[in-house]
Amino acid sequence: MAKANPRAGRGAPARATAKSRKSAEVEVAAEDAPGMGIDAGLAILTCIVLVAAVILVDALMGKIDKGIFFT
């Protein structure tokens, strides 16, 4: 049989501390770092890798005279 929760009835003090924390406002200063972000960097790197892959595959297909750029 399942045991009863030993913490039953102790919920009120936890709520009281949560309310006191909400009343205190904290300012968070967001600093913008100069330069490119990680999202833009990954997008550019992905684009370069995809273009290189297409050119490499076309060069390999060009050896058997079926390439678009390399025939």
N, C-alpha and C positions, 0 to 999 in steps of 0.2 A: 504494500500500500504506500502511496506517496506521502511524504512528510509535508507538514504545513510550512509555509514560508516563515522563517524566523524573523524577518525584517518587517512583518506586517505592522502597520500602525506607525512607522517611522518616516512616512513620506512628507509630513509637514515641514520638518526642519530643512530638508533638502530643497523644497520649493522656496522657502524663505531666503535661503542663500542665493538661489538662482535669481530671485527678484532683485536682491541687492546688487548683484553683478550687472544686471541689465541697466540699472539706473546710472551707472558710471559710464560716461562716454569716453572712448579712446580715439584719438586722432592717429590715423595711419598716413604717413607721407609716402606717396608713390613717386619714386624717382625713375625718370625715363633714362635709360642707358643710351648713350650715343651709338649710332651704327645700326646695323641690320639685326633683326630679331632671329630667333632660332627657326621660326615658321617660314620666314622668307628665305632664309639660307637653305633650308631643306627643300623648298620648292624649286629653287634655282639649281641645286645639286641634282635633284631628280630629273629635271628637264635636260641637263647636260648629259647625264648618264643615258637617258632614253634616246637622245639624238645620236650619241656615240654608238649605241647598240644598233640602231637602224642603219647607220653608215657601215658598221662592221658586217652586219648580215648582208647588206647589199654588195659589199666588196667580195664577200665569200660567194655570193650567188653570181657575181660577175665573172668569176673564174670558170663557171660552166655556161657562160653566155646567157644568163637569165636575170642579170641585175638591171636596175633602173638607171642608176648613175654610172656604174662601172660595167660596161659591156665589152 
